[in-house]
């Protein structure tokens, strides 16, 4: 009989019981994960009704420093003085220059042949000659009238003197008994008549002299008036020759050689090459702060030149205002029409102010609210903004140094009070 291994076997007790805590490990882990997910979701819900990707936002920190209000723009060089010459009368134009020619002051540029104006000048000159002759004749008549009046006055004076001597002679004869009293009385009457005639002659001489002088003066005034008319027509005839008002260069020519131009039609323009200005376009928001004489800096070939505002357009075109700058000291050499230059207008500098980088939030909130970062959330906060430059805006209230403001991208927030930023 073969022996087996039963002698080596031993009976074991019933299976050992597993600890109770092991049965709850995995359910507890699952519950913890579920709770964490709920907490995370609740935290996101509490943080804001909207979640925005932070890469789509631009956030700037509120700092304290000097706020320089300036405007930087590119402008074009234009001639400060570039008048257009017009035809003073209709006629055939003859051009003596072409566009681009250098001209000197007083140089003839074009001539207009106007037979009508030249004929008018001849007629007015003839009228003037007639009036001058009449004035001369009136002066001569006045001299004759005065001479006749003086002659009558002298005659009256002699007759009065003769009457006085006759009276004296009769008076002596009457006293000697040689002449009757009636002759003495008659001599007295003759003297009185001579004195009256002398007085009237003296008065007539003055009145006739004044009348003759007035007639001569009227004729002279008519002649002077006609001289003014002739001078004006002569000026118009002289203006038929268009001359350069200054040293410069011929710009654009609007008339065609030997063509018939109408009165007040543009013929050509002259550009003053000695004085240039720079024309820039300024945003409408800065236009109300501009003033004539405000300092500016113009940059040509990397070198700055001082300047100032010479003119500001009164109208707004496409949200911009045209502004002209002139060089206050010396202008760069070799400037050309329509050349591009960089310009910077310094409006003011505010020292040690609270400011933040400028962005679309200024216009979106009307300058009364902004989104400020609070941890990973953006919270809407009322603010008060002040002056602004091209890069920064002054903060008057609602923010403190170190606050981080969403300066761009807040249009994605809608009207939410708090927004989660991922």
Residue pairs with C-beta under 8 A, 6 or more apart in sequence:
44 51
44 420
47 376
47 377
47 418
47 420
48 377
48 378
48 416
48 417
48 418
48 419
48 420
49 416
49 418
49 419
50 412
50 413
50 414
50 416
50 419
50 420
51 419
51 420
51 421
51 422
52 378
52 409
52 412
52 413
52 419
52 420
52 421
52 422
53 421
53 422
54 421
54 422
56 409
56 412
57 378
57 406
57 408
57 409
57 410
57 421
58 359
58 406
58 407
58 408
58 409
59 373
59 404
59 405
59 406
59 407
60 356
60 357
60 359
60 404
60 405
60 407
61 356
61 402
61 403
61 404
61 405
62 354
62 355
62 356
62 395
62 399
62 400
62 401
62 402
62 403
62 404
62 405
63 354
63 355
63 356
63 401
64 352
64 353
64 354
64 355
64 401
65 352
65 353
65 355
66 349
66 350
66 351
66 352
66 353
67 349
67 350
67 353
67 355
67 387
67 389
67 392
67 394
68 346
68 349
68 350
68 389
69 289
69 346
69 347
69 348
69 349
69 350
69 387
69 388
69 389
70 344
70 345
70 346
70 347
70 389
70 390
71 282
71 283
71 286
71 344
71 345
71 347
71 390
72 342
72 343
72 344
72 390
73 280
73 281
73 282
73 342
73 343
74 280
74 340
74 341
74 342
74 343
75 278
75 279
75 280
75 281
75 325
75 340
75 341
75 342
75 343
76 278
76 279
76 338
76 339
76 340
76 341
77 276
77 277
77 278
77 335
77 336
77 337
77 338
77 339
77 340
77 341
78 276
78 277
78 278
78 279
78 324
78 337
78 338
79 271
79 272
79 273
79 275
79 276
79 277
79 337
80 272
80 275
80 276
80 277
80 310
80 326
81 246
81 248
81 271
81 272
81 275
82 251
82 269
82 270
82 271
82 272
83 245
83 269
83 270
84 254
84 266
84 267
84 268
84 269
85 109
85 110
85 242
85 266
85 267
85 268
85 269
85 270
86 264
86 265
86 266
86 267
87 93
87 112
87 255
87 261
87 262
87 263
87 264
87 265
87 266
87 267
88 112
88 236
88 239
88 240
88 263
88 264
89 112
89 114
89 116
89 117
89 236
89 240
89 263
90 114
90 116
90 260
90 261
90 262
90 263
91 112
91 113
91 114
91 115
91 116
91 117
91 240
91 260
91 261
92 112
92 113
92 258
92 259
92 260
92 261
93 110
93 111
93 112
93 113
93 255
93 257
93 258
93 259
93 260
93 261
93 267
94 110
94 111
94 112
94 113
94 257
94 258
95 109
95 110
95 253
95 255
95 257
95 268
96 108
96 109
96 110
96 111
97 103
97 109
97 110
97 250
97 268
98 250
98 253
99 250
99 251
99 252
99 253
99 268
100 249
100 250
101 249
101 250
102 248
102 249
103 109
103 244
103 247
103 248
103 249
103 250
103 270
104 244
104 247
105 244
105 245
105 246
105 247
106 243
106 244
107 243
107 244
108 241
108 242
108 243
109 242
109 243
109 244
109 250
109 268
109 270
110 241
110 242
110 255
110 267
110 268
111 240
111 241
111 242
112 240
112 241
112 242
112 261
112 267
113 240
114 237
114 240
117 233
117 236
117 237
117 240
118 237
120 233
121 230
121 233
121 234
121 236
121 237
124 226
124 229
124 230
124 233
125 230
127 226
127 229
128 223
128 226
128 227
128 229
128 230
131 219
131 222
131 223
131 226
132 223
134 219
134 222
134 223
135 216
135 219
135 220
135 222
135 223
137 219
138 215
138 216
138 218
138 219
138 220
139 216
139 219
139 220
141 212
141 215
141 216
142 209
142 212
142 213
142 215
142 216
143 212
145 208
145 209
145 211
145 212
146 205
146 208
146 209
146 212
148 208
149 201
149 204
149 205
149 206
149 208
149 209
150 205
152 201
152 204
152 205
153 198
153 201
153 202
153 204
153 205
155 201
156 194
156 197
156 198
156 200
156 201
156 202
157 198
157 201
159 194
159 197
159 198
160 191
160 194
160 195
160 197
160 198
161 194
162 194
163 187
163 190
163 191
163 193
163 194
163 195
164 191
164 194
166 187
166 190
166 191
167 184
167 187
167 188
167 190
167 191
169 187
170 179
170 183
170 184
170 187
171 184
171 187
173 179
173 183
174 180
174 181
174 183
174 184
242 267
242 268
244 270
245 270
246 270
246 272
247 272
247 273
247 274
248 270
248 271
248 272
248 273
248 274
249 270
249 271
249 273
250 268
250 269
250 270
250 271
251 268
251 269
251 270
251 271
252 268
252 269
253 267
253 268
253 269
254 265
254 266
254 267
254 268
254 269
255 261
255 265
255 266
255 267
255 268
261 267
271 337
275 326
275 331
276 327
276 331
276 335
277 310
277 324
277 325
277 326
278 298
278 307
278 324
278 325
278 326
278 341
278 343
279 322
279 323
279 324
279 325
280 322
280 323
280 324
280 325
280 343
281 320
281 321
281 322
281 323
282 290
282 320
282 321
282 322
282 323
282 345
283 319
283 320
283 321
284 316
284 319
284 320
284 321
286 347
287 312
287 316
287 321
289 347
290 309
290 312
290 321
290 323
290 345
290 347
291 309
291 312
292 309
292 310
292 311
292 312
293 308
293 309
294 308
294 309
294 345
294 346
294 347
295 306
295 307
295 308
295 328
295 345
295 346
296 306
296 307
296 308
296 309
296 325
296 343
296 344
296 345
296 346
297 304
297 305
297 306
297 307
297 343
297 344
297 346
298 304
298 305
298 306
298 307
298 325
298 327
298 341
298 342
298 343
298 344
299 305
299 341
299 342
299 343
299 344
300 332
300 335
300 341
301 332
303 332
305 327
305 329
305 330
305 331
305 332
306 327
306 328
306 329
307 325
307 326
307 327
307 328
307 343
308 325
308 326
308 328
309 323
309 324
309 325
309 345
310 324
310 325
310 326
311 323
311 324
312 321
312 322
312 323
312 324
313 321
313 322
313 323
315 321
323 345
325 343
325 345
348 387
350 387
350 394
353 386
353 394
353 395
354 394
354 395
354 396
354 399
354 400
354 401
355 392
355 393
355 394
355 395
356 392
356 393
356 395
356 399
356 405
356 407
357 391
357 392
357 393
357 407
358 388
358 389
358 390
358 391
358 392
358 393
358 407
359 407
359 408
360 407
360 408
360 410
360 411
361 370
361 371
361 405
361 406
361 407
361 408
361 410
362 385
362 388
362 393
364 410
364 411
365 383
365 410
367 383
367 384
367 385
368 382
368 383
368 384
368 385
369 380
369 381
369 382
369 383
370 380
370 381
370 383
370 398
370 399
370 405
370 406
370 410
371 378
371 379
371 380
371 381
371 405
371 406
371 410
371 413
371 419
372 378
372 379
372 380
372 381
372 399
372 403
372 404
372 405
372 406
373 379
373 403
373 404
373 405
373 406
373 421
374 418
376 420
376 421
376 422
377 418
377 419
377 420
377 421
378 406
378 410
378 413
378 418
378 419
378 421
379 417
379 418
380 413
380 416
380 417
380 418
381 398
381 399
382 398
383 395
383 397
383 398
383 399
384 395
384 396
384 397
384 398
385 393
385 394
385 395
385 396
386 393
386 394
386 395
386 396
387 393
387 394
388 394
399 405
406 413
413 419
